[in-house]
Amino acid sequence: MADAHALLNLDLKGMRDAVDAWEAIATKLSNHAESFQESVVGPLRKKSRWSGEDADEAARTCGRVKQDIDAVAAEAAALSSYLNGIVSAEGDGLNFGNLTDHREEAVALRERAAEKGLTVQADGQVGGVFFEDPAKPSTGQDGADSGADAIERDLKAVMKKVNSLDEEVRDGLEVAFGTEDNFRTEDRDRVEEDQAGLKDIWTDLKLQGVQMYLNMRGWDEAADMLDHFQKGKGGEYEIDADKLLDDLPKFQQDLDGTLEDVRQRPDGAFSTEWQSSSADHNAEDAGNRNWYYALNNFQYRVVGEKNGDELTYHVEVQKDYDWGLPSEHRRDLEYWGAPVFEQADIARLVYVGKAEDYDVTGRTETRTE
C-alpha cells in the first residue's frame, strides 16, 4: 500500500540519475561492440591472418560475443527508457501514469487540506482540527468535513494509481533483469544436448497442457504453432495469410491505411516497407484470440502494381516465433492473473535442445481493387 507521506516527500532526483546512468551504460556498451567488431570479429571473418577450422570457430564464437554485447546494450537502453516512463512526465509510457504527475497532484491536495486546517495521514485519510480563516466567508464544521471527504477521496485515488504503478515496476524490473539462471541474450545457437533438467521437463509438460487447452478452445493455429516449436522442427512455418487478414479487423484497418498511402504513389510496381500489426488482445472473438496466442504482433508489407485507380497486390507476413527472454522485456505468462511460468523458462527449452525457434511466413492471394 502506498504511503502518502512517502509520496509527498519523494525525491525523484535519484531515479532521474538512474535514467541517465543506464543511458550512459548503453552508449558505452554500443561503442565497445563496434570496437570489438572492427578490431576482432571483422579481421577473423576476413581470414587475413588466420584460416582453417579453428579460425572459423573463433570467428563464430567472437561473433556471438559481439551479439551478446549488442543485446546487453539494448537491454540497458530499454531500461533507461522504462525508468524514464516511470519517473518523468515526458515519458509517461506506462498504464498508470508517472511519479512526477502523481507527486504533484498529491502535493496540491495536501495544500488544499492545509488551507482548511486539515492534515494528511500516511494512509491517505484527511482530518484535523478545523479553523476559520477570518479573511474568508465562514463555512462551518460541515463545510470542513465535506472538503476533507473530497480531498481524501482524490488523494486515495492518486495512491491507488501509485500502488498499481509500483506493481508494474516490480514486475517490469524482474523481467528486465531476469531471475536466477534464466538470463540469456539473443544468441540461441548454444545448444547443449541432454542438459535439460527437471524444471525444463516440467516446463515442456506444461506447454503440452497449454496445447491441449488451445485445441479444446478451437484455436488451431495457436496450438499447431506451439506444437511446431516443441517438436523442434525449426525452418519456416507458413500460415494462411488470407485467414489472418479476414480474422483480424485491426489488421484490415492497418492494411487500409497502407493502401491509402500506396494510392498516392505514381503508377508502377511497388513494395512497401515492413510495418507492424497485431491481434486485438482485448477482443473476445475466436479469431482474435487464436491469432493473439499464435502470433500476437507481426510484420506485413504490400507488394504489387498500381495503374491509375487500380491496385493489384498481395500481402506478405512475417514473424520470428520465439519465446521471450529478460533481455527482450517479456513478462510471465499468466492465467486469470496468476503467473503460470516465465517466458524465459520456455526460451531455455531451445537452449537445452528440447525445442527450436522458427520463422513464420505467409502470403495472401493476389487482390485487385
C-alpha positions as CSV (number, residue, x, y, z in Angstrom):
1,M,0.0,0.0,0.0
2,A,1.4,3.4,-0.9
3,D,2.4,5.7,1.9
4,A,1.0,9.2,1.3
5,H,3.8,10.8,3.3
6,A,6.5,8.9,1.3
7,L,4.8,10.0,-1.9
8,L,4.7,13.6,-0.8
9,N,8.4,13.6,0.2
10,L,9.6,11.6,-2.7
11,D,12.9,12.8,-4.1
12,L,12.9,11.9,-7.8
13,K,16.4,13.0,-8.5
14,G,17.8,9.6,-7.7
15,M,15.6,8.0,-10.2
16,R,16.4,10.6,-12.8
17,D,20.1,9.9,-12.2
18,A,19.5,6.2,-12.7
19,V,17.8,7.0,-16.1
20,D,20.9,9.0,-17.2
21,A,23.3,6.3,-15.8
22,W,21.6,3.5,-17.8
23,E,21.6,5.6,-20.9
24,A,25.3,6.2,-20.5
25,I,25.9,2.4,-19.9
26,A,24.0,1.6,-23.1
27,T,26.1,4.1,-25.1
28,K,29.4,2.7,-23.7
29,L,28.4,-0.9,-24.5
30,S,27.4,0.0,-28.0
31,N,30.7,1.7,-28.5
32,H,32.5,-1.4,-27.2
33,A,30.5,-3.6,-29.5
34,E,31.5,-1.5,-32.5
35,S,35.1,-1.6,-31.5
36,F,35.1,-5.3,-30.9
37,Q,33.5,-5.8,-34.3
38,E,36.1,-3.7,-36.0
39,S,39.2,-5.0,-34.3
40,V,38.4,-8.6,-33.6
41,V,35.3,-10.0,-35.4
42,G,35.9,-8.4,-38.8
43,P,39.6,-9.4,-39.2
44,L,38.7,-13.0,-38.1
45,R,36.0,-13.3,-40.7
46,K,38.2,-11.8,-43.5
47,K,40.8,-14.6,-42.6
48,S,43.6,-12.1,-43.4
49,R,45.9,-13.6,-40.8
50,W,44.4,-16.9,-39.7
51,S,42.5,-19.5,-41.6
52,G,41.2,-23.0,-41.1
53,E,38.6,-24.7,-38.9
54,D,40.0,-23.2,-35.7
55,A,39.8,-19.7,-37.2
56,D,36.2,-20.3,-38.4
57,E,35.2,-21.4,-34.9
58,A,37.0,-18.4,-33.3
59,A,35.1,-16.1,-35.7
60,R,31.8,-17.7,-34.8
61,T,32.5,-17.5,-31.1
62,C,33.6,-13.9,-31.2
63,G,30.6,-13.1,-33.4
64,R,28.3,-14.4,-30.7
65,V,30.2,-12.4,-28.1
66,K,29.6,-9.3,-30.1
67,Q,25.9,-10.3,-30.4
68,D,25.8,-10.6,-26.6
69,I,27.3,-7.2,-26.1
70,D,24.7,-5.7,-28.5
71,A,21.9,-7.4,-26.6
72,V,23.0,-6.1,-23.2
73,A,23.4,-2.6,-24.7
74,A,19.8,-2.8,-26.0
75,E,18.8,-4.0,-22.5
76,A,20.4,-1.0,-20.8
77,A,18.9,1.4,-23.3
78,A,15.4,-0.1,-22.9
79,L,15.8,0.0,-19.1
80,S,16.7,3.7,-19.2
81,S,13.6,4.4,-21.3
82,Y,11.5,2.3,-19.0
83,L,12.6,4.1,-15.9
84,N,12.1,7.4,-17.7
85,G,8.5,6.5,-18.3
86,I,8.1,5.8,-14.6
87,V,9.5,9.0,-13.3
88,S,9.0,11.6,-16.0
89,A,6.0,13.3,-17.3
90,E,7.8,13.3,-20.7
91,G,8.0,9.5,-20.7
92,D,4.5,8.5,-19.4
93,G,4.7,5.3,-21.3
94,L,3.0,3.2,-18.6
95,N,-0.6,2.3,-17.9
96,F,-0.7,4.1,-14.6
97,G,0.9,7.4,-15.3
98,N,4.2,8.6,-13.8
99,L,5.6,9.6,-10.4
100,T,6.2,13.2,-11.3
101,D,2.5,13.8,-12.0
102,H,1.3,11.7,-9.1
103,R,3.5,13.6,-6.6
104,E,2.5,17.0,-7.9
105,E,-1.2,16.0,-7.6
106,A,-0.6,14.8,-4.0
107,V,1.2,18.0,-3.0
108,A,-1.7,20.1,-4.4
109,L,-4.2,18.0,-2.4
110,R,-2.1,18.5,0.8
111,E,-2.1,22.3,0.2
112,R,-5.9,22.2,-0.2
113,A,-6.2,20.3,3.1
114,A,-3.8,22.8,4.8
115,E,-5.9,25.7,3.7
116,K,-8.8,24.1,5.6
117,G,-6.7,23.4,8.7
118,L,-6.6,19.7,7.8
119,T,-3.8,17.2,7.8
120,V,-3.0,14.3,5.6
121,Q,-2.3,10.9,7.2
122,A,0.1,8.2,5.9
123,D,-2.9,6.0,4.9
124,G,-4.5,8.8,2.9
125,Q,-7.1,9.9,5.5
126,V,-7.6,13.6,5.8
127,G,-8.7,15.2,9.1
128,G,-7.7,17.5,11.9
129,V,-9.0,20.5,13.9
130,F,-11.0,22.9,11.7
131,F,-10.2,26.6,12.0
132,E,-11.9,29.6,10.4
133,D,-9.9,32.0,8.2
134,P,-11.3,35.4,9.2
135,A,-10.4,36.7,5.7
136,K,-12.8,34.1,4.1
137,P,-16.5,33.6,4.4
138,S,-17.5,31.2,7.2
139,T,-18.2,27.7,6.0
140,G,-18.8,26.0,9.3
141,Q,-17.8,22.5,10.5
142,D,-20.0,20.8,7.9
143,G,-18.1,22.6,5.1
144,A,-14.8,21.5,6.5
145,D,-15.9,17.8,6.7
146,S,-17.2,18.0,3.2
147,G,-13.9,19.4,2.0
148,A,-12.0,16.7,3.9
149,D,-14.0,13.9,2.3
150,A,-13.4,15.3,-1.2
151,I,-9.7,15.7,-0.6
152,E,-9.4,12.3,0.9
153,R,-11.2,10.7,-2.0
154,D,-8.9,12.4,-4.5
155,L,-5.8,11.5,-2.6
156,K,-6.7,7.9,-2.2
157,A,-7.3,7.8,-6.0
158,V,-3.8,9.0,-6.5
159,M,-2.4,6.5,-4.1
160,K,-4.3,3.7,-5.9
161,K,-2.5,4.7,-9.2
162,V,0.8,4.7,-7.3
163,N,0.1,1.2,-6.0
164,S,-0.6,0.0,-9.5
165,L,2.5,1.7,-10.8
166,D,4.5,0.1,-8.0
167,E,3.3,-3.4,-9.0
168,E,4.0,-2.6,-12.7
169,V,7.6,-1.6,-11.8
170,R,8.1,-4.6,-9.6
171,D,7.1,-7.0,-12.4
172,G,8.9,-5.0,-15.1
173,L,12.2,-4.8,-13.3
174,E,12.1,-8.6,-12.7
175,V,11.6,-9.0,-16.5
176,A,14.3,-6.5,-17.3
177,F,17.0,-8.1,-15.1
178,G,15.8,-11.7,-15.2
179,T,15.8,-14.2,-12.4
180,E,18.4,-16.7,-11.3
181,D,19.8,-18.9,-14.2
182,N,17.4,-17.6,-16.9
183,F,19.1,-14.6,-18.4
184,R,20.1,-15.3,-22.0
185,T,20.8,-12.8,-24.7
186,E,19.8,-13.1,-28.4
187,D,22.3,-15.9,-29.0
188,R,20.1,-19.1,-29.3
189,D,22.7,-21.3,-31.1
190,R,24.4,-22.7,-28.0
191,V,22.5,-25.9,-27.8
192,E,23.6,-28.3,-25.0
193,E,22.1,-31.7,-25.8
194,D,20.9,-33.8,-22.8
195,Q,21.3,-30.9,-20.5
196,A,17.6,-30.5,-19.7
197,G,16.8,-30.7,-16.0
198,L,13.6,-31.5,-14.2
199,K,12.4,-27.9,-14.4
200,D,12.9,-28.0,-18.2
201,I,11.0,-31.3,-18.4
202,W,8.2,-29.8,-16.3
203,T,8.0,-26.7,-18.5
204,D,7.8,-28.9,-21.5
205,L,4.9,-30.9,-20.0
206,K,3.0,-27.7,-19.0
207,L,3.3,-26.5,-22.6
208,Q,1.8,-29.7,-23.8
209,G,-1.1,-28.9,-21.4
210,V,-1.4,-25.5,-23.0
211,Q,-1.5,-27.1,-26.4
212,M,-4.4,-29.3,-25.3
213,Y,-6.3,-26.2,-24.0
214,L,-5.7,-24.3,-27.2
215,N,-7.1,-27.2,-29.2
216,M,-10.1,-27.6,-26.9
217,R,-10.9,-23.9,-27.5
218,G,-10.6,-24.3,-31.3
219,W,-7.6,-22.0,-31.5
220,D,-5.9,-24.3,-34.0
221,E,-3.2,-22.1,-35.4
222,A,-2.0,-21.2,-31.9
223,A,-1.9,-24.9,-30.9
224,D,-0.2,-26.0,-34.2
225,M,2.5,-23.4,-33.9
226,L,3.2,-24.2,-30.3
227,D,3.5,-27.9,-31.3
228,H,5.9,-26.9,-34.2
229,F,8.1,-25.1,-31.6
230,Q,8.1,-28.0,-29.1
231,K,8.8,-30.7,-31.7
232,G,11.9,-28.6,-32.7
233,K,11.0,-28.6,-36.4
234,G,12.5,-25.2,-37.0
235,G,12.8,-23.8,-40.5
236,E,9.7,-21.9,-41.8
237,Y,6.1,-22.3,-40.9
238,E,3.6,-21.0,-43.5
239,I,0.3,-19.6,-42.2
240,D,-2.8,-18.8,-44.2
241,A,-2.4,-15.0,-44.5
242,D,-5.8,-14.6,-46.1
243,K,-7.4,-16.2,-43.0
244,L,-5.2,-13.9,-40.8
245,L,-6.5,-10.9,-42.6
246,D,-10.1,-12.0,-42.5
247,D,-9.9,-12.8,-38.8
248,L,-8.3,-9.5,-37.6
249,P,-10.3,-6.3,-38.1
250,K,-7.3,-4.4,-36.7
251,F,-5.0,-5.9,-39.4
252,Q,-7.6,-4.9,-42.1
253,Q,-7.6,-1.4,-40.8
254,D,-3.8,-1.2,-40.8
255,L,-3.8,-2.5,-44.3
256,D,-6.4,0.0,-45.5
257,G,-4.1,2.8,-44.2
258,T,-1.1,1.3,-46.1
259,L,-3.1,1.0,-49.3
260,E,-4.3,4.6,-49.0
261,D,-0.6,5.7,-48.9
262,V,0.1,3.5,-51.9
263,R,-2.6,5.3,-53.9
264,Q,-0.7,8.5,-53.5
265,R,2.3,6.9,-55.3
266,P,3.0,7.2,-59.1
267,D,1.9,4.3,-61.3
268,G,4.2,1.2,-61.5
269,A,5.4,-1.7,-59.4
270,F,5.7,-1.1,-55.6
271,S,6.8,-2.8,-52.4
272,T,6.1,-1.1,-49.1
273,E,8.3,-1.1,-46.1
274,W,7.7,-3.8,-43.4
275,Q,5.1,-2.5,-41.0
276,S,3.7,-3.8,-37.7
277,S,0.2,-5.0,-36.9
278,S,-1.3,-7.3,-34.3
279,A,-4.3,-9.1,-33.0
280,D,-6.6,-7.2,-30.7
281,H,-5.8,-8.7,-27.2
282,N,-8.9,-7.1,-25.8
283,A,-11.3,-8.7,-28.3
284,E,-13.0,-11.9,-27.2
285,D,-13.9,-13.4,-30.6
286,A,-12.3,-16.7,-31.5
287,G,-10.4,-15.2,-34.5
288,N,-8.6,-12.6,-32.4
289,R,-7.9,-15.0,-29.5
290,N,-6.5,-17.6,-31.9
291,W,-4.0,-15.3,-33.6
292,Y,-3.2,-13.4,-30.4
293,Y,-2.0,-16.7,-28.8
294,A,-0.4,-17.8,-32.1
295,L,1.4,-14.5,-33.1
296,N,0.3,-11.6,-31.0
297,N,2.1,-9.0,-33.2
298,F,3.7,-9.5,-36.6
299,Q,5.0,-7.6,-39.6
300,Y,3.5,-7.2,-43.1
301,R,4.2,-5.5,-46.4
302,V,2.3,-5.0,-49.6
303,V,3.7,-5.9,-53.0
304,G,2.0,-5.1,-56.3
305,E,1.4,-2.7,-59.1
306,K,-0.5,0.5,-59.4
307,N,-2.3,1.5,-62.7
308,G,-4.3,4.6,-62.2
309,D,-7.1,3.9,-59.7
310,E,-6.5,0.1,-59.9
311,L,-4.2,-1.7,-57.4
312,T,-3.2,-5.3,-58.0
313,Y,-1.3,-6.6,-54.9
314,H,-0.7,-9.3,-52.4
315,V,0.2,-9.0,-48.7
316,E,3.3,-10.8,-47.2
317,V,3.5,-11.6,-43.5
318,Q,6.5,-12.5,-41.3
319,K,7.2,-13.2,-37.6
320,D,10.0,-14.7,-35.6
321,Y,8.4,-17.4,-33.4
322,D,10.4,-17.4,-30.2
323,W,9.6,-17.1,-26.6
324,G,10.8,-14.1,-24.5
325,L,13.9,-13.6,-22.6
326,P,14.6,-11.0,-19.9
327,S,16.8,-9.1,-22.4
328,E,13.7,-8.8,-24.6
329,H,11.5,-7.5,-21.8
330,R,8.9,-10.3,-21.9
331,R,6.9,-10.8,-18.8
332,D,5.5,-14.0,-17.3
333,L,2.6,-16.0,-18.8
334,E,-0.5,-15.5,-16.7
335,Y,-3.8,-17.3,-16.3
336,W,-6.5,-15.4,-14.6
337,G,-3.9,-13.1,-13.2
338,A,-1.8,-15.9,-11.7
339,P,1.7,-16.4,-13.2
340,V,2.0,-19.8,-14.9
341,F,5.7,-19.7,-15.8
342,E,8.3,-17.3,-17.1
343,Q,8.7,-17.0,-20.8
344,A,12.5,-17.3,-20.2
345,D,11.8,-20.9,-19.0
346,I,10.2,-21.6,-22.4
347,A,13.1,-20.0,-24.2
348,R,15.5,-22.2,-22.3
349,L,14.0,-25.2,-24.0
350,V,15.7,-24.1,-27.1
351,Y,19.0,-23.7,-25.2
352,V,18.9,-27.3,-23.9
353,G,17.7,-28.8,-27.3
354,K,14.1,-29.6,-26.4
355,A,12.6,-27.0,-28.8
356,E,13.5,-24.7,-31.7
357,D,12.6,-21.2,-32.8
358,Y,11.4,-20.7,-36.4
359,D,10.3,-18.2,-38.9
360,V,6.6,-17.6,-39.6
361,T,5.8,-16.6,-43.2
362,G,2.6,-16.1,-45.2
363,R,1.3,-14.6,-48.4
364,T,-2.3,-13.7,-49.4
365,E,-3.8,-14.4,-52.8
366,T,-3.5,-11.6,-55.3
367,R,-6.1,-9.0,-54.9
368,T,-7.4,-6.2,-57.2
369,E,-9.0,-3.0,-56.1
